[in-house]
Amino acid sequence: MPDERVDVLVVGSGLCGLTTAVTAARRGLRVLCLGDELPGASLANFGQYHSGAVYAPVLPAVARDCWQHRNRWGDLVQTARVGESTGLALFHATDTVDRYRHAWSEAGIEGVEEVDPRTVGHVTPPAAAFRIPDHSVNLAALRVRLVELAHATGVPTAREAVTLRRAADSTLVSAGWSIPQARVVVLATGAATPGILSRAGIQHTLHVRCIAWGRATGAGTKTLTYWLDGDLLAISPDLNGVRVGLPGLTGMYGTTATEHTRLRVALGQRGFDSLASSLELLWGTVCEPATPHADPSAAVIDLRDPPAGWSPAANLVVALPGKWTTAWHCADRVVDALM
């Protein structure tokens, strides 16, 4: 293989890497996709198929992109669905409802329906409740479907841990003698991206943030559920229970003991005492660009013309979707840059 060439080498075989590889192949490029197949941020954290309804008031650009591009997952996401086909947005009080209604309208999000709070199945009914077009997804199963789509599109994939090297004179990036040379390398490795860049001697402005979440077994809920005021608790059906999340206090998370207590208290307040007693706290990671004006739903950093704070690399593009739902949008932007 060393003497073979491809147009695009995609490093990373998670959801972003695979959607990028498929998009490039559909545009007529010869593509190879390599990855270590270890679960990245999307696969290791939550699996929620977002309409954008949850983010609409606080991240309107992300909400619009989630809504605009979510249907591109088509049957792939439906065959990996866990639980009910729609979710719930609940409110402790009604004073924030109008803000969300306005934001849903501004983002063009359809399929939001107000329902009787007494029918949502909670011990203490919320003040307001809405059915939203969101649901939980088994992301490992979704990735399997996406690998099948990649192969059907003519994209070979292989399990290989890639180490990038940047030549000091030309700034060209290579991935090793045993890997085919590529006109462009696309790095789509999620939370592993900063480490890969640093080991290659490439300066960047990315940072990795740790997030706490919980997994509980037992009788929970089959409906993806968000409380959109108060502590913003999220409960997502899993194959053998539920995943539970809370935003960090002022954007930060505390110790494992602190976050475990926060989640248990939040579950207990909603009548999920059995889930609280079986709750296991886990830590995930997300990678975020600190580059000014970076697109929060699809950050694409082209190092052939690098932004401030980044080293040049004559054939490297970095891809970071803000949410896995927007991975196809991110893939479009990457391939547009390559054409």
Backbone torsions as a table, in degrees:
resi	resn	phi	psi	omega
1	MET	NA	-21.6	-175.5
2	PRO	-56.8	-29.1	-176.6
3	ASP	-89.5	-3.7	177.9
4	GLU	-83.1	159.4	179.2
5	ARG	-132.5	148.7	173.9
6	VAL	-128.8	161.3	176.5
7	ASP	-73.7	-41.8	-174.4
8	VAL	-135.2	126.7	169.3
9	LEU	-104.1	115.6	176.5
10	VAL	-96.4	118.9	176.9
11	VAL	-98.6	113.0	-175.4
12	GLY	122.7	119.3	-177.9
13	SER	-116.2	32.2	169.7
14	GLY	-85.2	-162.1	-174.7
15	LEU	-65.0	-39.4	178.9
16	CYS	-68.9	-46.3	-179.5
17	GLY	-61.1	-44.0	-177.2
18	LEU	-70.1	-41.1	177.4
19	THR	-65.1	-35.5	176.9
20	THR	-65.5	-43.7	-179.7
21	ALA	-63.0	-43.9	179.8
22	VAL	-64.5	-43.4	-179.4
23	THR	-62.4	-43.1	179.2
24	ALA	-63.5	-42.2	179.9
25	ALA	-65.4	-39.1	178.5
26	ARG	-65.2	-23.3	178.5
27	ARG	-91.7	9.9	173.4
28	GLY	92.1	9.9	179.8
29	LEU	-92.4	149.2	176.3
30	ARG	-88.0	123.5	-166.9
31	VAL	-127.5	145.0	168.5
32	LEU	-129.5	134.9	-179.0
33	CYS	-120.3	122.7	-178.9
34	LEU	-123.3	145.7	176.4
35	GLY	-165.2	161.2	180.0
36	ASP	-83.0	-7.0	178.2
37	GLU	64.8	12.9	171.7
38	LEU	-76.6	145.0	-177.9
39	PRO	-63.4	124.0	176.9
40	GLY	-85.8	-165.3	-175.2
41	ALA	-59.9	-44.8	-178.2
42	SER	-64.1	-43.9	-176.6
43	LEU	-74.4	-29.0	-176.3
44	ALA	-90.5	-17.2	-177.7
45	ASN	-101.0	-138.5	-177.8
46	PHE	-78.9	162.3	175.7
47	GLY	-129.0	82.9	-175.5
48	GLN	-123.2	127.1	-179.5
49	TYR	-88.1	96.7	-168.5
50	HIS	-86.0	136.8	169.4
51	SER	-87.4	-14.9	-173.4
52	GLY	101.2	-7.3	-175.4
53	ALA	-60.4	-36.2	-177.2
54	VAL	-69.3	-33.8	-173.0
55	TYR	-94.5	-8.2	-166.8
56	ALA	-52.3	-45.4	-177.8
57	PRO	-76.3	-27.1	-172.4
58	VAL	-105.0	-28.9	178.2
59	LEU	-131.9	70.6	-173.5
60	PRO	-61.0	-35.4	179.5
61	ALA	-66.4	-42.2	177.2
62	VAL	-63.3	-42.7	179.8
63	ALA	-60.3	-45.4	179.9
64	ARG	-62.3	-42.1	-178.7
65	ASP	-70.4	-37.8	175.1
66	CYS	-58.0	-46.2	-178.3
67	TRP	-67.8	-42.1	-175.4
68	GLN	-68.2	-33.8	-170.8
69	HIS	-110.1	-4.3	-173.9
70	ARG	-64.5	-36.1	-176.3
71	ASN	-68.9	-11.2	178.7
72	ARG	-70.4	-13.5	175.4
73	TRP	-74.8	-22.8	173.7
74	GLY	48.9	-135.1	-177.3
75	ASP	-68.1	-21.3	-179.6
76	LEU	-56.0	-46.3	-175.4
77	VAL	-78.4	-29.6	-179.3
78	GLN	-68.6	-36.3	-180.0
79	THR	-73.7	-12.2	179.1
80	ALA	-108.9	10.6	-175.9
81	ARG	-67.7	143.9	174.6
82	VAL	-120.8	127.9	177.6
83	GLY	82.0	-158.1	-175.6
84	GLU	-70.1	159.7	-175.2
85	SER	-81.5	-10.3	176.0
86	THR	-131.4	163.0	-179.1
87	GLY	-115.2	-177.8	-179.7
88	LEU	-125.4	137.0	169.2
89	ALA	-113.1	117.0	-174.0
90	LEU	-115.6	151.8	-178.9
91	PHE	-131.1	132.8	174.5
92	HIS	-68.3	-39.0	-178.4
93	ALA	-132.0	162.0	-174.3
94	THR	-91.9	-1.7	-173.4
95	ASP	-72.7	-15.6	177.6
96	THR	-102.1	-4.6	-175.3
97	VAL	-62.2	-44.2	-178.7
98	ASP	-61.7	-35.3	178.8
99	ARG	-63.5	-41.4	178.3
100	TYR	-70.2	-41.3	178.3
101	ARG	-56.5	-46.3	-179.8
102	HIS	-63.0	-43.4	-178.9
103	ALA	-65.9	-38.3	177.1
104	TRP	-62.3	-41.6	179.1
105	SER	-65.7	-42.7	-179.3
106	GLU	-63.5	-36.8	-179.1
107	ALA	-81.7	-7.6	-179.9
108	GLY	76.3	19.3	-176.4
109	ILE	-76.6	124.4	-179.1
110	GLU	-107.6	168.2	176.5
111	GLY	84.0	8.8	175.3
112	VAL	-86.4	126.3	-174.9
113	GLU	-133.4	125.8	176.7
114	GLU	-73.0	138.1	-179.3
115	VAL	-128.3	162.8	178.2
116	ASP	-67.0	120.6	-178.1
117	PRO	-57.6	-23.8	-178.2
118	ARG	-75.0	-10.6	-176.4
119	THR	-99.2	2.1	-173.3
120	VAL	-88.4	-2.7	170.0
121	GLY	85.0	23.6	177.9
122	HIS	-106.0	148.3	-177.7
123	VAL	-56.7	-47.3	175.0
124	THR	-108.4	106.3	-176.9
125	PRO	-59.4	143.7	176.0
126	PRO	-71.0	170.7	178.0
127	ALA	-74.5	-31.6	179.5
128	ALA	-150.1	148.9	-177.3
129	ALA	-144.2	142.5	179.9
130	PHE	-135.7	138.2	170.3
131	ARG	-83.9	129.0	-178.8
132	ILE	-124.1	152.4	-175.8
133	PRO	-81.0	52.6	178.8
134	ASP	-120.1	152.5	172.7
135	HIS	-155.9	170.1	-179.2
136	SER	-88.1	152.4	-175.9
137	VAL	-135.5	138.5	169.5
138	ASN	-80.4	100.1	-172.3
139	LEU	-68.7	-28.1	175.8
140	ALA	-64.0	-42.1	177.5
141	ALA	-67.5	-37.7	177.3
142	LEU	-62.3	-40.9	179.2
143	ARG	-63.0	-39.4	177.7
144	VAL	-59.0	-45.1	178.2
145	ARG	-62.1	-36.9	-178.2
146	LEU	-71.4	-36.3	174.5
147	VAL	-61.8	-41.8	178.8
148	GLU	-62.6	-40.4	177.7
149	LEU	-64.7	-40.8	178.9
150	ALA	-59.9	-46.1	179.7
151	HIS	-63.9	-40.0	178.6
152	ALA	-65.8	-24.6	179.6
153	THR	-88.4	-2.2	178.3
154	GLY	91.7	18.9	179.4
155	VAL	-98.6	114.5	172.9
156	PRO	-75.2	141.3	176.1
157	THR	-123.9	152.2	179.1
158	ALA	-150.1	147.7	176.5
159	ARG	-86.0	111.9	-179.8
160	GLU	-159.0	127.2	175.0
161	ALA	-78.3	117.6	-173.5
162	VAL	-100.5	134.6	173.0
163	THR	-113.4	118.0	-179.0
164	LEU	-82.9	146.6	175.4
165	ARG	-129.6	138.8	-179.6
166	ARG	-116.0	122.5	179.8
167	ALA	-72.2	132.5	-176.4
168	ALA	-66.1	-34.5	-175.2
169	ASP	-81.6	-48.9	-175.7
170	SER	-93.8	-16.4	-172.0
171	THR	62.8	11.4	175.6
172	LEU	-68.5	142.6	178.9
173	VAL	-102.7	134.8	175.8
174	SER	-126.8	161.9	-176.3
175	ALA	-117.8	16.6	178.2
176	GLY	112.5	154.4	-173.8
177	TRP	-66.7	-28.1	-175.9
178	SER	-83.7	-3.8	-178.1
179	ILE	-107.4	135.4	-178.0
180	PRO	-55.3	144.5	175.4
181	GLN	-68.2	145.8	-178.4
182	ALA	-130.7	147.1	175.8
183	ARG	-65.2	-39.3	178.9
184	VAL	-138.5	138.8	173.6
185	VAL	-104.9	129.5	175.6
186	VAL	-109.5	120.8	-179.8
187	LEU	-97.7	110.9	-177.6
188	ALA	-129.9	66.6	-170.6
189	THR	-117.9	18.1	172.2
190	GLY	56.8	-130.9	-175.0
191	ALA	-66.4	-17.6	177.9
192	ALA	-79.9	-9.5	-173.4
193	THR	-59.6	-47.9	-179.4
194	PRO	-57.7	-40.9	179.4
195	GLY	-65.4	-41.0	179.3
196	ILE	-63.6	-43.3	179.4
197	LEU	-64.7	-44.6	-178.3
198	SER	-63.4	-41.7	179.2
199	ARG	-65.9	-25.8	177.2
200	ALA	-84.8	-0.6	-179.6
201	GLY	77.8	24.9	-178.0
202	ILE	-104.0	118.5	177.6
203	GLN	-71.8	143.4	-177.7
204	HIS	-151.6	173.3	178.6
205	THR	-120.3	24.2	178.6
206	LEU	-81.4	152.9	171.1
207	HIS	-139.2	152.0	-180.0
208	VAL	-106.9	133.3	-179.7
209	ARG	-119.6	135.2	177.8
210	CYS	-88.7	139.3	177.8
211	ILE	-127.6	140.5	179.3
212	ALA	-96.4	140.8	173.7
213	TRP	-152.1	168.7	-175.8
214	GLY	-126.9	154.5	172.5
215	ARG	-124.4	132.7	-179.5
216	ALA	-130.4	146.1	177.9
217	THR	-108.1	159.0	179.0
218	GLY	113.9	-171.6	-177.1
219	ALA	-73.1	112.7	-179.7
220	GLY	-122.1	-122.0	179.2
221	THR	-133.5	147.2	176.0
222	LYS	-95.4	4.1	-177.5
223	THR	-114.9	126.0	173.3
224	LEU	-60.1	123.5	-170.3
225	THR	-133.1	132.9	176.7
226	TYR	-123.9	137.3	165.5
227	TRP	-98.8	113.7	-168.5
228	LEU	-95.6	13.5	166.6
229	ASP	-141.0	176.2	-175.7
230	GLY	72.3	-127.5	-175.7
231	ASP	-85.3	-6.7	177.4
232	LEU	63.9	42.0	178.1
233	LEU	-64.5	138.7	174.2
234	ALA	-123.1	132.9	176.3
235	ILE	-123.9	121.2	-173.7
236	SER	-121.3	121.1	178.4
237	PRO	-57.9	138.0	177.0
238	ASP	-120.4	175.8	-177.7
239	LEU	-63.5	-35.2	-176.0
240	ASN	-126.1	32.4	-178.4
241	GLY	152.7	-134.0	179.9
242	VAL	-141.3	159.0	168.0
243	ARG	-108.2	142.1	-173.0
244	VAL	-129.7	136.4	-179.6
245	GLY	-142.3	149.4	172.4
246	LEU	-134.6	141.2	171.8
247	PRO	-62.4	152.8	175.9
248	GLY	-68.8	153.5	176.9
249	LEU	-70.9	123.9	-174.7
250	THR	50.6	35.1	177.2
251	GLY	82.9	-1.0	-176.3
252	MET	-118.9	152.9	176.5
253	TYR	-110.3	149.8	-179.7
254	GLY	-91.7	-152.3	179.1
255	THR	-74.3	168.3	177.3
256	THR	-57.7	-42.5	-179.9
257	ALA	-64.2	-41.6	-179.6
258	THR	-63.3	-47.0	-177.6
259	GLU	-69.7	-35.1	177.1
260	HIS	-61.5	-42.8	179.2
261	THR	-65.6	-43.7	179.4
262	ARG	-57.1	-44.7	-178.6
263	LEU	-69.0	-41.1	179.5
264	ARG	-62.7	-43.7	179.6
265	VAL	-62.9	-44.7	-179.4
266	ALA	-61.9	-41.2	178.0
267	LEU	-66.3	-43.6	-179.4
268	GLY	-61.5	-36.0	179.8
269	GLN	-67.0	-21.8	178.5
270	ARG	-99.2	7.0	178.0
271	GLY	86.0	13.3	179.0
272	PHE	-98.5	56.2	-176.2
273	ASP	-64.2	-35.9	-179.3
274	SER	-67.0	-36.2	176.6
275	LEU	-69.0	-39.7	179.6
276	ALA	-60.6	-37.0	-177.1
277	SER	-73.0	-23.5	-179.0
278	SER	-103.7	9.6	-172.3
279	LEU	-70.2	130.6	173.7
280	GLU	-112.7	128.7	179.8
281	LEU	-88.8	134.5	179.4
282	LEU	-128.1	161.4	178.2
283	TRP	-120.4	134.2	174.6
284	GLY	-117.2	178.6	180.0
285	THR	-136.6	146.9	171.9
286	VAL	-132.8	147.2	178.5
287	CYS	-109.9	131.5	-175.5
288	GLU	-132.8	141.6	176.6
289	PRO	-81.5	138.2	173.5
290	ALA	-97.7	5.5	179.6
291	THR	-65.5	128.8	179.0
292	PRO	-56.9	138.7	175.6
293	HIS	68.6	16.3	176.1
294	ALA	-66.1	141.3	179.2
295	ASP	-68.5	117.7	-175.5
296	PRO	-70.1	-17.3	180.0
297	SER	-100.5	-16.6	-179.2
298	ALA	-159.8	82.1	179.7
299	ALA	-83.3	120.8	177.4
300	VAL	-123.7	117.6	-177.7
301	ILE	-112.4	110.8	-178.2
302	ASP	-93.4	107.3	-175.7
303	LEU	-80.9	0.6	169.7
304	ARG	-71.3	-22.4	173.4
305	ASP	-142.0	76.2	-165.9
306	PRO	-72.6	148.9	172.9
307	PRO	-75.4	173.0	179.3
308	ALA	-59.3	137.8	179.0
309	GLY	91.5	-1.9	-179.0
310	TRP	-116.3	143.2	172.8
311	SER	-75.8	147.6	174.5
312	PRO	-73.7	146.9	172.8
313	ALA	-144.3	120.1	-165.4
314	ALA	-68.4	-10.3	-177.4
315	ASN	-146.5	32.4	-175.0
316	LEU	-125.0	133.7	174.1
317	VAL	-127.0	134.2	179.5
318	VAL	-106.7	133.8	-178.2
319	ALA	-123.0	130.2	-179.6
320	LEU	-142.4	95.5	174.0
321	PRO	-72.4	139.9	179.3
322	GLY	-68.5	-34.3	176.0
323	LYS	-134.2	147.1	-177.8
324	TRP	-65.1	-24.6	177.9
325	THR	-60.7	-28.7	-178.1
326	THR	-95.7	15.7	-177.7
327	ALA	-61.8	-36.0	178.6
328	TRP	-66.3	-36.4	176.2
329	HIS	-63.1	-43.8	177.7
330	CYS	-62.3	-42.1	179.0
331	ALA	-60.9	-41.1	176.9
332	ASP	-57.0	-46.1	-176.7
333	ARG	-66.2	-37.7	177.7
334	VAL	-63.1	-51.0	-174.7
335	VAL	-68.8	-34.6	173.7
336	ASP	-56.9	-39.0	179.9
337	ALA	-69.4	-25.6	-176.5
338	LEU	-85.6	-23.5	-171.7
339	MET	-80.8	NA	NA
